[in-house]
């Protein structure tokens, strides 16, 4: 199917003196980075370091907003009013926009993190809150959304540019949602397994769910998670496999363009 694809990772998820993942290595593999904005992880110095590296390497950057949950790394569900979520998201976009100016870069996309992404995939109110924040702060931002989710629907409803996302290193449920990390085996740490899923998604537009059922997915970007110990090897293998298959790996702005 697709002969061009974006490869993204969640980046800058350390805090203060503590690093999570090998950001420097990942940035040399991926083409777009989703940068933590200080709520679930990340801080001003980490964001600055990643923005400067992105400038050097030609990697596009996006905001990676999460719940205000440093203790739980943004993986705990938080119920809040959609309006409050909207302003919280706008706040995080603005933080990255300010830091990105030091590298002379523009923020080009938004991708929700962790529990926020999982909830917005199924909750119209949350999905619309993220979309409204984009629409107000910068309507040119690309809304990265789980393929077929409420986020994709919300983005289209508000006329935003959409990048449908698939995952190389996560198992799916039959409804197209990601299987919970609490279930053993749902995070793929074996590079070959992640590559197999990535190629199947990109070339065939399908993925094998946890139940064994084959489900259809159409994507513009493939994610490899940056916080796993296996992240760099998984990302290297996926990138090399895409290159070998003749699939051009580009930044999100190059892929989505003006559509």
N, C-alpha and C positions, 0 to 999 in steps of 0.2 A: 504493500500500500504506500505509505509515506516514504519518500526518498530524502526528505529533509526533516530534522527533528531538533528540538532543544534538549539539552541535558542540564538539569539544575540540581543544586544541593542546598540544604539549610546550613548556613554559615554563621560564624561569630557568636556561637552559643556558649562561650565561656563567660566569666565574670570576674572583673578585677584581676587578681594575680593567677586565676585558675583558668586553664584552657580545657575545652571539651572538643575532641576531634583534632585532626591535623589540617587546619584550614589552609595553610600555605601549600600543602601537597594537593588538596582537593581543587584549589583555585586554578591549578595548572592542568586540570582534566576537564572540568565543567565549562559551560559557556554562559551560564547565568547563575548568580548567587542570590539567595534569599537571606537577608541580613537581619538577625535578631535585633530588636530595637529597645531593649532594656527592661521589658516587663517580665517575660518568662526567662530571659537570659540576655547577655550582652550589656555593654556600657559604651560610653562615648569614646574611650580609647580603643576598644576592640573594634567598634564600628569604623573609626578613622583608619586603623591599620588595614582593614579589609577593603575600604574604599580606595586607598592608595594602591593596594595590590591589584584591585580590579582595573584601575586605570592603566597600570603597567602591563597587564596581561590581556586587556581587551575583553574583559568579562562584564556583562551587564549586571546591574544590581537592582534588587527589589526589596521592599519592606516585608518583614516577616513578623507581623504582629501576633501577640499571644495574650492570654489572660495575665493579670497581675499576680504571678504565682512563681516567684523565684524558688521557693521551697519545693514545689512539686514539678518544676521544669515545664510548667504550662500544660501538664497532662492530666490535671484534675478538672472535671467539669464545673463550671461556675454559671449559675443562673443569674441573669441580669436583664434589665430593661434594654430593648434594642437601641433606644436613643443613647443610653450610657455606653453601650458597646460601640456605637457609631463614633462618639466623641473620643473614646479610648483608642480606637483605630486611627482616627485622624491625628491624634497626638503622636502616635508612634510613626506614622508616615512623615510627619513634620520633623521629628527628631532625625530621621535618616536623611531627609532632604537637606537639612542644615549641615550635617557632617559631610555629606557627599560633595558639597560645594568646595570643601578644602581640596578635593581631588579634581575639581572641575567636572564632576559627573552629575548626571541627572538620574533620579530614581525612575525606573521604567516599568516596574510591575509590583503587584502586591500578592503575597501568598500567605494565608493564615496558617498558624502553627498549631500542632497538637490537638488538644481537646477542643479548642476554638474551631479549628478546621473540621473536626469530626462532627461537632454540633451544627455548624453552619451548612454542612453537606446535606443535613436532613431537616433543618429548621428554617422555614422561609423568613422569619423575622430576623434571625441572626444573619442569614445570607444577604438580605436586603440592607441590613445595617452596614455590613462591609462594603456593599456596592455603593450605598449613599455616601460613605466616607470618601471613597474614590471619586465619585461624581463631584463632590464639593471641593476637595483638596486639589485634585488634578485628574480631570476626566480622560486624559491621554494615557493614564496608567493601565497596564494590561492586568486584568483580573485573572489570576491563576486559580482554576477551579477543578475539583475532582470531576472527571467526565460524567455527565448525566446527572449531576447533583443539583440541589437547590441553589448553590452558588452560581452554577452555569446559567440557570434559569433567571436568577436575579440580575446577573450581569447583562444578559440579553434584553431583559425588560427595561433596563435603564440605558441601553444603547452603548454599553462599554465594550471595549475590545477584550476578547476572551482567549485564554490559552487553556485548553483542556489538558488535565494532568493525569498521567499514569505513573505507576510505581514499579521499579525494577526489584526492589528488595522487601516488598510487603505482600502478604497474601490477601486475597479478596474474598468477600462473601458473595452469594448469588445475586444480591440486590445491587452490586456494584460498589458497595462501601468497603473500606479496608477492615480486615479482621482485627480484632482487639489484640494488642501486644501482650495481654495477660494470658493468651492461649499459646501454649508451647508450639514453636515451629512457624509462627506467623511472620516472623522477621527473618528474611533470608540473609544469612551471613556467609554463605558459600558463593563465591564469585560466579562460578559456572551456572548456578541455579538462577541468580539474578540476571545474568546475560540471556539465558534461555527465555525468561519471562519478558525481558525488554524487547528482544527480537520478535517474539510472538505478538506482542502488543503493536509494535511499529509496522511489521511486515504483514501481519494477518488481521490486525484490528480485533484481537480477541485475547482473553486471558482465562486460565483454568482456575475456577473458584475453589475454596477450601473443600467444598462438597464433591469436587470432581467435575462439576458442570462447566461447560464452556460458555462464557458470556462475551458479548460484543462490547468493545470499548474503542472509541475514536479519540486519539490524543494528539497534542501538539508538543508536549514536553514530557520528558521522563525524569523522575526524581530518584536520586540516591541519597539516603540520609547520612548526614555528616557526623552524627554523634555516636555512631557505633564503632567499636575497635576495628572492625573489618571494613570500614567505610572506604579507605583509600584503595585497597585491593579490589573491592567490589566496583568502585568507580572506574579504576583503570581497566578492568576486564570488560565492563559494559562499554566504555568508550572505544576500546580497541576492537570489540566485536561489531559495533555500529560502523566504525571506519572500514573494517574488513568487508562488511556487507554492502559497502558502497552507499551508505546513508550519510548524507552531509549533516554534520552537527554544527548548528549556528546559534547565535544569541536570540533571545526572545524578540527584540525589536526587528532583527533581520527576518525572522520567521513570520511574525504577525504583520509587520509593515503597517500600512495605513488602513488595513481592513477593520 
